Amino acid sequence: METATATLDARRARIPIALAAGEALSPPGGAGRQLLVLRKGWAARCHRLSDGRRQISALFVAGDLCDPLWLAGTPHHTVEALTAIEAVPIAESELQPRGEGPADLVRELAADVGHAASWTVSLGRKSALERIAHLFCDLLVRLGRSTAVGRSCPLPLSHDDIADATGLTAQHVQRLLADLSGAGLARVARHKLSVPDFARLARTARFDLADVPRRPDWLARV
């Protein structure tokens, strides 16, 4: 009975949090530890240097858990809204083990670590063109539009956002987007990404589908 009551209270506490672009998300307050599920919009895990430079180490889109690293203690980063967003709190108590397998949260944290490792490899070893191609492949897979030819997805990212996610400058990003378009690999226009041939873009990026974790079913349930 106590477990059922706690779950019911947690669900009642799911009051959506709405923020405008540029605002920072904070770990939700209240009793017990909580995370957020992004319901609308785009956000980013950001690290800022003392001189103001920003590195984006993760992008969050609708349906993502935001931010698993909050449970590791005092964060050394911020989570910033890149567009207008809406997020819903979820209590840690709702992420406990069900059955004999590991907790849903443990699986999600492991997936987050694996995804971050792939991001690090892209930043550290891939060329500038490969990094942007990798980013686009990653987003197409996560948004569920990666298996067919001639697909597109929203891309409400500025040149600065793409630059901070790929370790480049906004000017370099602008030139590379023109190169990708000229080569028929990808086109960005009016906040939309269009890819004529995903397999070709993936080869250019040296992208592996296994690097992108499958979104867990329990996120849809909560």
Secondary structure by P-SEA (a helix, b strand, c coil): caaaaaaaaaaaaccbbbbccccccccccccccccccccbbbbbbcccccccccccccccccccccccccccccccbbbbccccbbbbbbbccccccccccccaaaaaaaaaaaaaaaaaaaaccccaaaaaaaaaaaaaaaaccccccbbbbbbcccaaaaaaaccccaaaaaaaaaaaaaaccccccccbbbbccaaaaaaaaccccccccccccccccc
